[in-house]
């Protein structure tokens, strides 16, 4: 058992290497549990105290399982599953008693290493997982060849990996791919959603402090000017005095649009678990699997549970072919709410000649009455709009959009709130746009006779620099650090930003060409090879091609290594026969069934003067012939030792004495 347990430290190292990419997924208590358990196992092994008994292990299993299910709320998903698997891996290490237990732990470690791809398919995970698998394979070779050193184990593991690369490439390119792929296992809760179907004051400002990437956009031409980078996501029409809700006014197809300024771009959206997509105002066409709703929002036919790529055509200067009457819901206000705001809007309407004048009056009201743009807006009470307009006068974009839409409806102008993102950062290494959660934004739309719905961004009346210079430039100095990493200026920020952008550009290419290698791309590749890959014939062709190429590569490998093995084996046997014939000439004949160690013992008994040289030759022969760990240098030494071996000279010398 001691010979088996000597592999435990190497297994712990392999598990630690495999755990690194899981640190973003595992709860801290699971990580602490595993580290503590492995530390205890290692210390007990070093002190010779043995591992905990069966009762202790059962208690740990019960406690760990209970803790996992309590922390997950009693549900079972891939997050609670991986937590439970790590708990069991830590306990399994306590019951290693045989070679079989060691092999089970290695197989479990292989699975834990590969399982990070269930949660992250980015470049880091794609590069780290093979490196971690290489380390686990080195531990496996150590278990199989315990007498070899770690350099030899790593060399053998690397050789196995490099031999597998051509096979992996062939299977990746040609093996039939499914529509959803393995990564479809990701559930709706996997991603971060910047918005929900409700919006309340403070909702967007909470999202803004998150610098996670919401999506990337790659344009067919140049990136549009900042004033056109309004990424439409969700519209809100129903208001109860406190919360805005999406309502049901977006049912039906979008009315057709005409105009100019066509923007052709592709969006790579991070998973957020909802159906809405983001597109520049206003989308007129999009990829299959998407729908443009009546309110001009772009929706997916199913929830975005994994990274999604879609193409869109938008117009930045547009008009509707037919201006329909707006839904009645876009005029509705809760009875009796915010009387001061209602009275102000009625006065504006009485003084204005047309609705467009009321819109401009409201914007002037914001710009001329000491309103402030801040993430730390004072809390609002029951009459939230009145309190904001006449008392606090400090808020973020959703405060201004909400108050503006209320005023417009009170003035009998149809209006609604739109939420999405504003702006984006151009990656200089990739030429595409990165849109972060910190660029979340809310604005308003009003309906004007003969013009239809028009965008109005009331927060720009307070902070016009928000469009060109980003979120931080519009905030007070003491709040900018919340949305900008390391501050706006400084050498460190610029250096870090350059590194981050370069990494993101590489990661984006990885996602496009590796993780984005879909069934459609495979069909394009096969079509380029002169074969139409549609239907069952295409599936059969790609399957036969994959199997055929794998068989061809395996045949080449087999022929090469078998030939090398035969040639080497012949050289070793030939030299060993020469060694035996030299001993036979002095009367030391090897019997047909006598192995090398028994033959060496018989020679040593008869000729003590040959003991050291015979031992050297026999050790090299066993290493080359049976252990298979010998290299070309060992073979060269073996041949030289046999060639220089002259037992008769020693015998003649002894006779002369």
Protein Blocks (a to p, Z undefined) as FASTA:
>chain_A
ZZmmmmmmmmmmmmmmmmmmmmmmpcfklmmmmmmmmmmmmmmmmnonopadfklmmmmm
mmmmmmmmmmnnopacfklmmmmmmmmmmmmmmmgcbfklmmmmmmmmmmmmmmmmmmoc
cfklmmmmmmmmmmmmmmmmmmmmmmbcfklmmmmmmmmmmmmmmmmmmmmmmmccdfko
mmlmpcfklpccfbdcbdcehklmmmmmpccdfbdcddfbdcddfklmcccfbdcfbdgh
jaccebjmlgccddddddehiacdddddddehiabdcdddddfbdcehiacdfkopacdf
bdcfbccdddddddfbdcdfbdcdddfklmgccehiakllmmmmmmmmmmpmbfklmmmm
mmmmmmmnopacdfkbccddfklmlmmmmmnopacfklmmmmmmmmmmmnopacdddddd
edjdddfknopacddfklgccddddddehklpadddfklmmmmmlmmnojklmpcfklmm
mmpghijbdjklmmmmmmmmmmmmmmmmmmmmmmmmcfklmmmmmmmnopacehjklmmm
mmmmmmmmmmmmmmmmmmmmmmmmmmmmmmmmmmmmmmmmmmmmnopacdfklcfklmmm
mmmmmmmmlmmmmmmmmmmmmmmmmnopacfklmmmmmmmmmmpcfklmmmmmmmZZ
